Amino acid sequence: MTRRPLFQTLSAVALIVVVSGCGSDSPNEPAQPLPSGAASVTEAPCGTPDHDDAAAKYVGLTLPQAKQLAKKNDQTVRIIGKDGECFPITMDLRTNRVNLYLEDGIVQNASIG
């Protein structure tokens, strides 16, 4: 009887564990519904939380109006997405920055950070 080296045995076990955890990628499987209370993409575009009270005043403004309001409040503006396209952003938290998502030049969602 031949003995396998330990790393080969562990590699085989790890492969079995990884493969057994994989699901089917079949296009015929129905999509899983969102959990109760989960936000959909239309509620929070580009992965941002729905606008909070501090940022709600930006919703409905044009970009120039939003920039003017941000300047008045000593905040910077960051555009996180526009017309269905999400832009890459850093995940650092800045309490003096307002994140804006625009559609047709109008702020649809805003969050502070």
Secondary structure as the mmCIF struct_conf table of DSSP 4:
data_model
#
loop_
_struct_conf.conf_type_id
_struct_conf.id
_struct_conf.beg_label_comp_id
_struct_conf.beg_label_asym_id
_struct_conf.beg_label_seq_id
_struct_conf.end_label_comp_id
_struct_conf.end_label_asym_id
_struct_conf.end_label_seq_id
HELX_RH_AL_P HELX_RH_AL_P1 LEU A 6 SER A 20
TURN_TY1_P TURN_TY1_P1 GLY A 21 GLY A 21
TURN_TY1_P TURN_TY1_P2 PRO A 27 ASN A 28
BEND BEND1 GLU A 29 GLU A 29
HELX_LH_PP_P HELX_LH_PP_P1 PRO A 30 PRO A 35
TURN_TY1_P TURN_TY1_P3 SER A 36 GLY A 37
HELX_LH_PP_P HELX_LH_PP_P2 ALA A 38 SER A 40
TURN_TY1_P TURN_TY1_P4 VAL A 41 GLU A 43
BEND BEND2 ALA A 44 ALA A 44
HELX_RH_3T_P HELX_RH_3T_P1 PRO A 45 GLY A 47
HELX_LH_PP_P HELX_LH_PP_P3 THR A 48 HIS A 51
TURN_TY1_P TURN_TY1_P5 ASP A 53 ALA A 55
HELX_RH_3T_P HELX_RH_3T_P2 ALA A 56 TYR A 58
TURN_TY1_P TURN_TY1_P6 VAL A 59 GLY A 60
STRN STRN1 THR A 62 THR A 62
HELX_RH_AL_P HELX_RH_AL_P2 LEU A 63 LYS A 72
TURN_TY1_P TURN_TY1_P7 ASN A 73 ASP A 74
STRN STRN2 THR A 76 LYS A 82
TURN_TY1_P TURN_TY1_P8 ASP A 83 GLY A 84
STRN STRN3 GLU A 85 CYS A 86
HELX_LH_PP_P HELX_LH_PP_P4 PHE A 87 PRO A 88
TURN_TY1_P TURN_TY1_P9 THR A 95 ASN A 96
STRN STRN4 ARG A 97 GLU A 103
TURN_TY1_P TURN_TY1_P10 ASP A 104 GLY A 105
STRN STRN5 ILE A 106 ILE A 112
#
